[in-house]
């Protein structure tokens, strides 16, 4: 995918702020420090477009990136970060639940998990919830450069088992450092957006 334009157009805190129009979108979900910003910047070949927060859990909005005047990437707040108050988390939970359940433009969810570790309880819950609501999920194992290549299969098997992934669900090993998996990620995303 050749990126000709990419910009952050809106940070939406509530449903009425979601962009109108039927342009397709892909949401990016994952724990607060899993590398979502790096994933977005690598895919879009834009260094500082998605800001890496100094304080994990700081993204409190759905950040809409408008790409090639054709589709959106939607960076949703990271989950599993304890410093957000329970009340805030619940309010967020409602906005996100509505987004994932009702947003017609949403074609797939890219769920990022840290390849170095077993998926967390929140990772498993998120995956199950998305599957329950019949959303297509593309799982990305981030930080692949931190794992010896000879151990990738073992780590992939652990992720698949913990998430109880369906056989036909995609799992792509990815590294923002080396660009590993960038093409495969784009292929999966493009297919979801335009098929």
Secondary structure, 3 states (H helix, E strand, C coil): CCCCCEEEEEEECCHHHCCCCCCCEEEEEEECCCCHHHHHHHHHCCCCCCCCCCCCCCCCCEEEEEECCCEEEEECCCECCCCCCHHHHHHHHHHHHHHHHHCCCEEEEEEEEECCCCCCHHHHHHHHHHHHCCCCEEEEEECHHHCCHHHHHHHHHHHHHHHCCCCCCEEEECCCCCCCCHHHHHHHHHHHHHC
